[in-house]
Amino acid sequence: MEFEKGISDFYAGRSIFITGATGFVGKCILNKLLTSCSEIVRIYALVRVKPDSMDEIQQGNTQSGIVDSKVFELILKDRPDLLDKICYLKGDMTLPNCGFDKAIMELIRDVEIVIHCAGAIYFNMNLPQVMKINVGGTYNVLTVAMSMRNVKAFVYVSTAFCMHHDTPLEEKVYETNIGPLEAWKSFQNMSQECLQSLTKTILEEKPNSYSYSKYMAENLVESFKDQIPVCVVRPGAILGAYKEPFLGWSNTSSSISRYYHMLFSGYYQTLLINQNGTFAVTPVDYAVNTILAAAWRRGAFSDSGFVVYNCVPTAENLVLHGQIINWGYESVTKGSNPLVRYIFSPGYSTSNYIFRLKNRLCFEVCSLLKDPWSRNRKHSLENQLKKFKIAETFMPFSLNEWNFITTNMKQLHQEMNPEDQKIFYIDFGQINWECFVKSFVDGLSLY
Ligand SMILES: NC(=O)c1ccc[n+]([C@@H]2O[C@H](COP(=O)([O-])OP(=O)(O)OC[C@H]3O[C@@H](n4cnc5c(N)ncnc54)[C@H](OP(=O)(O)O)[C@@H]3O)[C@@H](O)[C@H]2O)c1
């Protein structure tokens, strides 16, 4: 049986097509593939080329573009030849066939594994824009995969926050009442008034437009399950690395990560957070390992079928918002961390009114003490209001209790052989959250 060979052997001799390789998660996937699955034949990476880097990333070039990132430091030092396995393909997933011409389509026809990790990850994008990338883009990637001769596994990277928090999120795709493609196309031509009222309705059910687009994209992916061996991995908030590529490494511009950066830096003295609420945090290496293991399971177990994995902390080892903040605070206040702006240890409030009031008071008193005659107070106040708005964007996550079923995740772990369980670690029960948070915070000033 092929699964007995283990994960690295599954990738050996095969080629892979990946989207989002220039992003936070994508770079870590490339690194893990090259270090732990070094017998892989070729990694075709879809790269969106910005006008100013047109000459830098030439089609098929293997040594430019993304590998200058710190993630690849060890590979560059020890095995730079491995980087030759990456082949960049200029494209854009919002274009039909991702913008690939016939020659490129021919080049990737023998790819057997597809990892679709690209996406728009900002919470407050307008619906047409986020749907175009996350739903339209996913459709184009699925179409490209359909043209491949022998796809063994297609992994879609979604989010654990794709639904409302009111019931535990099961490891299944939740049905939409309108087809994802239909929704994407109709949003593109809608009047501003219609869009505004639709967005309002959607946001009563979903945390934000991003969540809605991922929920729609999951549905689209599932609709291809009879044609391509698809599966879905749903990470929580990806904050940083637990072990790989480096302890505490992070390089993300995601909304949640930027928000946590602000929290740890003391942008608010009172936090709009339920300190006793759990938070679905996923170290980037756990997300990466789950994605690679999910492809292995889909491809190696012919009967595994369409599976969704909630890649989040398991009930046995949850982490609370209050713990994260307190460990982070301890970390930033030790020594002379350049991040720190806290005046005293942070307080919490679950009322937006109290949150604003306390921060406003603190701000007024501090700025008066600092410079009683300042003329810049109005400008600073505007900045304060912006910060309040950012905190409010996170209210669905910071105030509510989110629960997840993780049966498929546990099964995935159990089906790995003992060696793979060490190399492609995904057991959330093993995480020391205090160590994770403290090294993440250290990493913020380090990297
Ligand atoms: N970060 C998190 O906390 C988190 C949590 C749960 C799930 N996820 C999911 O994980 C995936 C990766 O997230 P990330 O944190 O790595 O995001 P990221 O750092 O913002 O990377 C996004 C990637 O998508 C690419 N992309 C965007 N639009 C594209 C287009 N039209 N055509 C081709 N490529 C395009 C970007 O390319 P450019 O470099 O050209 O912009 C980049 O490589 C996403 O699907 C996200 O929804 C992330």
The ligand as an ORCA input file, in Angstrom:
! r2SCAN-3c Opt
* xyz 0 1
  N      -2.285     34.131      7.930
  C      -3.264     33.605      8.650
  O      -3.441     33.903      9.855
  C      -4.181     32.590      8.024
  C      -5.092     31.921      8.847
  C      -5.931     30.958      8.297
  C      -5.872     30.696      6.943
  N      -5.006     31.381      6.146
  C      -4.997     31.081      4.716
  O      -3.691     30.671      4.358
  C      -3.412     31.075      3.028
  C      -2.068     31.776      3.000
  O      -2.102     32.885      3.871
  P      -0.802     33.758      4.156
  O      -0.848     34.172      5.567
  O       0.405     33.075      3.626
  O      -1.119     35.024      3.261
  P      -0.098     36.053      2.546
  O       1.194     36.084      3.247
  O      -0.845     37.335      2.351
  O       0.108     35.381      1.129
  C      -0.920     35.363      0.193
  C      -0.374     34.760     -1.063
  O      -1.418     34.744     -2.054
  C      -0.890     35.307     -3.242
  N      -1.934     35.909     -4.069
  C      -2.854     36.808     -3.700
  N      -3.597     37.146     -4.757
  C      -3.131     36.440     -5.819
  C      -3.470     36.348     -7.192
  N      -4.456     37.082     -7.688
  N      -2.788     35.493     -7.976
  C      -1.771     34.748     -7.474
  N      -1.384     34.801     -6.190
  C      -2.058     35.639     -5.379
  C       0.097     36.348     -2.754
  O       0.939     36.740     -3.809
  P       1.711     38.168     -3.810
  O       2.987     37.918     -3.075
  O       1.892     38.470     -5.229
  O       0.825     39.153     -3.107
  C       0.788     35.567     -1.662
  O       1.715     34.682     -2.206
  C      -4.574     31.937      2.575
  O      -5.396     31.196      1.748
  C      -5.292     32.308      3.863
  O      -6.670     32.468      3.653
  C      -4.148     32.309      6.657
*
